[in-house]
Amino acid sequence: MPEPDEFITQQGRRLAYRKAKGAGPGLVFLGGFRSDMEGTKAVFLEDWARSQGRAFLRFDYSGHGTSSGDFLDGAIGDWFEDALAAITSLTTGPQILIGSSMGGWIALLLAKAIADRIAGLVGIAAAPDFTEDSMWASFTAAQKAEMARSGQVALPSGYSDAPYIITRRLIEEGRNRLVLRSVLTLPFPTRFLQGTADEDVPVSVATRLLDHASGPDIRLLLVKGADHRFSSPQCLAMIVTAVEEILGQLGR
């Protein structure tokens, strides 16, 4: 596979991306925390988009994949800026955002910032406000003290032997990006997909998001037994179905 293309954001960050030309509205995949654009869902969706002749964009946030920067220096606001730069620089016209886990949070931030560019949204185990409601809220007194002392806490990872290093900046900057504490309007077709066996984002997050968001066409699909990866053949087919539903609503 050829090397990804790159562009430089206004903040001076070098982001790697892969793009397929095609009809609009285009699709933009927004990956999760510590994920990259070569993951199963991103590659599958690009292949599907190409088979349909539809425009598609996937990219690595700064500090992720082959983009510039150190992951530990990043925060939600940086990755939101990266996504905003990718959409405004690399796409034209309305886009359907497909956000996985943290990417679901990023998609909701984009919905608030550039609603006029968004034709629809698919959240896959969307994790809005997770730095506050999942990480900080679950820290013990000892972990909070360690954060105050050293500026970071190590958490076990279910995906690798290496722990997750959670920085004080990630927590504190995330408080400026919370979307479940104020009005959240999604004025376009929106589909949230959530597995009941997800150990990272519980069903309660999905139902809270559904209750909180307002819009004319918002639906939540619970998939019994699906985990956080949501990347089995059946789950991948459900993502495509959600995109097709949105395209059908748009008459595209």
C-alpha positions in Angstrom: 0.0 0.0 0.0 1.4 3.5 -0.8 2.3 5.9 1.9 -0.5 8.2 3.1 -0.7 11.7 1.9 -0.1 14.5 4.4 -1.1 18.1 5.1 -0.2 20.8 7.6 -2.8 22.3 9.9 -2.9 26.0 10.9 -1.5 24.8 14.2 1.5 23.4 12.4 0.6 19.8 12.9 1.4 17.3 10.1 -1.5 15.0 9.6 -1.5 11.8 7.5 -4.6 10.9 5.5 -6.1 8.7 2.9 -8.8 10.0 0.6 -11.0 8.5 -2.1 -12.7 10.7 -4.7 -16.4 10.2 -5.5 -19.9 11.5 -5.2 -21.2 13.5 -2.3 -22.1 13.7 0.4 -18.7 12.3 1.4 -17.9 10.1 4.3 -15.4 11.0 7.0 -14.2 8.4 9.5 -13.1 9.7 12.9 -11.1 7.2 14.9 -10.9 6.5 18.6 -8.5 7.2 21.4 -5.1 5.8 20.5 -6.5 4.3 17.3 -5.3 5.0 13.8 -6.7 5.2 10.3 -5.6 1.7 9.4 -8.1 0.0 11.8 -10.7 -2.5 10.6 -13.7 -0.2 10.5 -11.8 2.6 8.7 -10.4 0.4 6.0 -13.7 -1.5 5.5 -15.7 1.7 5.1 -13.2 3.1 2.6 -13.5 -0.1 0.5 -17.3 0.1 0.7 -17.3 3.8 -0.2 -15.1 3.1 -3.2 -17.4 0.3 -4.3 -20.2 2.8 -4.3 -18.3 5.6 -6.0 -18.6 7.8 -2.9 -16.0 10.2 -1.5 -14.3 9.1 1.7 -11.7 10.5 4.1 -9.8 8.9 6.9 -6.9 10.4 8.8 -4.7 10.2 11.9 -5.0 12.7 14.6 -1.8 14.3 15.8 0.1 11.9 18.1 -1.7 9.0 16.4 -0.6 6.6 13.6 1.9 8.3 11.3 0.9 11.9 12.0 3.3 14.2 13.8 3.4 14.8 17.5 3.5 12.8 20.7 0.3 11.2 21.9 0.9 12.3 25.5 1.0 15.9 24.5 -2.4 15.8 22.9 -5.9 16.5 24.2 -9.5 16.4 23.0 -9.3 20.0 21.7 -6.2 19.3 19.7 -7.8 16.3 18.0 -11.0 18.2 17.4 -8.9 20.9 15.7 -7.3 18.2 13.6 -10.6 16.9 12.5 -11.9 20.3 11.7 -8.8 21.1 9.7 -9.1 17.8 7.8 -12.7 18.4 6.8 -12.3 22.0 5.9 -9.0 21.4 4.0 -9.6 18.1 2.3 -13.3 17.8 1.6 -15.9 19.8 -0.2 -19.7 20.0 0.4 -21.7 18.2 3.1 -20.1 15.2 4.8 -21.5 12.3 6.8 -19.4 11.8 9.9 -18.7 8.3 11.2 -17.2 8.6 14.7 -15.9 5.6 16.7 -15.6 5.9 20.5 -13.7 9.1 21.0 -14.4 9.9 17.4 -18.1 10.0 18.3 -17.3 12.8 20.8 -15.2 14.6 18.1 -18.1 14.2 15.7 -20.5 15.9 18.2 -18.0 18.8 18.6 -17.9 19.2 14.9 -21.7 19.2 14.8 -21.6 22.2 17.1 -18.9 23.9 15.1 -19.8 23.3 11.5 -23.4 22.0 11.4 -23.8 23.5 7.9 -21.1 21.1 6.5 -22.6 17.9 8.1 -25.2 15.9 6.3 -25.5 13.1 8.8 -23.8 11.4 11.7 -23.1 7.8 12.7 -21.7 7.2 16.2 -20.2 3.8 16.9 -19.9 3.3 20.7 -19.7 7.1 20.9 -17.9 8.2 24.1 -18.8 11.9 24.7 -17.2 13.5 27.8 -15.3 10.3 28.6 -12.3 12.1 30.1 -14.6 13.5 32.8 -17.3 10.9 33.2 -15.3 7.7 32.7 -11.7 8.6 33.6 -11.8 11.3 36.2 -15.0 10.1 37.9 -13.5 6.6 38.4 -10.1 7.7 39.7 -9.4 6.8 43.3 -8.1 9.4 45.8 -4.6 8.0 45.3 -4.8 8.3 41.5 -6.0 11.9 41.8 -3.1 12.6 44.2 -0.7 11.0 41.7 -2.2 13.2 38.9 -1.6 16.3 41.0 1.9 15.2 41.9 3.3 13.9 38.6 0.8 15.2 36.0 -0.2 11.7 34.8 -1.7 8.4 35.8 -1.1 4.9 34.3 -4.2 2.8 33.6 -4.3 -0.8 32.4 -5.3 -1.3 28.8 -7.5 -4.1 27.6 -5.9 -3.8 24.1 -2.2 -4.1 24.8 0.4 -4.9 27.5 1.3 -1.2 27.7 -0.8 0.9 30.1 -2.7 4.0 29.1 -1.0 7.1 30.3 -3.6 9.7 31.2 -2.2 13.2 31.5 -3.5 16.1 33.6 -3.8 18.1 30.4 -6.1 15.5 28.8 -8.4 15.7 31.8 -8.3 19.5 32.3 -8.5 20.4 28.6 -11.4 17.9 28.1 -13.5 20.0 30.5 -13.6 22.7 27.9 -15.1 20.3 25.3 -17.9 18.6 27.2 -21.1 18.2 25.2 -23.5 16.6 27.6 -23.7 19.6 29.9 -25.3 22.0 27.4 -27.7 22.0 24.5 -26.7 19.5 21.8 -28.7 19.9 18.6 -28.2 17.4 15.8 -30.3 18.8 12.9 -29.5 16.0 10.5 -30.1 12.2 10.4 -28.2 10.6 13.2 -27.6 7.0 14.1 -25.9 5.7 17.3 -24.8 2.1 17.3 -23.9 0.5 20.7 -23.0 -3.0 21.8 -24.4 -4.4 25.0 -21.1 -6.2 25.8 -19.0 -3.0 25.5 -16.8 -2.8 28.6 -15.4 0.6 27.7 -18.5 2.5 26.9 -21.6 1.2 28.8 -25.1 1.3 27.3 -25.9 4.0 29.9 -23.7 6.4 27.9 -25.6 5.7 24.7 -29.0 6.2 26.3 -27.8 9.4 28.1 -26.7 10.7 24.8 -29.9 9.8 23.1 -31.9 11.5 25.8 -29.7 14.6 25.8 -29.4 15.3 22.1 -32.2 17.0 20.2 -33.0 16.7 16.5 -35.6 15.5 14.0 -34.2 12.1 13.2 -32.0 10.5 16.0 -32.0 6.7 16.6 -30.1 4.3 18.8 -29.5 0.7 17.8 -28.4 -1.6 20.7 -26.7 -4.8 19.5 -26.8 -7.6 22.0 -23.4 -9.1 22.6 -21.3 -6.7 20.5 -18.2 -5.4 22.2 -16.4 -2.0 22.0 -14.5 -2.8 18.8 -17.8 -3.3 16.9 -15.9 -4.8 14.0 -17.4 -8.2 13.5 -18.8 -8.8 9.9 -22.3 -8.3 11.3 -21.4 -5.1 13.1 -19.6 -3.7 10.0 -22.7 -4.5 8.0 -24.8 -2.5 10.5 -22.5 0.5 10.1 -23.1 0.4 6.3 -26.8 0.0 6.9 -26.8 3.1 9.1 -24.9 5.1 6.4 -27.3 3.9 3.8 -30.3 4.9 5.9 -28.9 8.4 6.2 -28.2 8.6 2.4 -31.8 7.4 1.8 -33.1 10.2 4.1 -31.1 12.6 2.1 -32.2 11.2 -1.2 -28.6 10.5 -2.2 
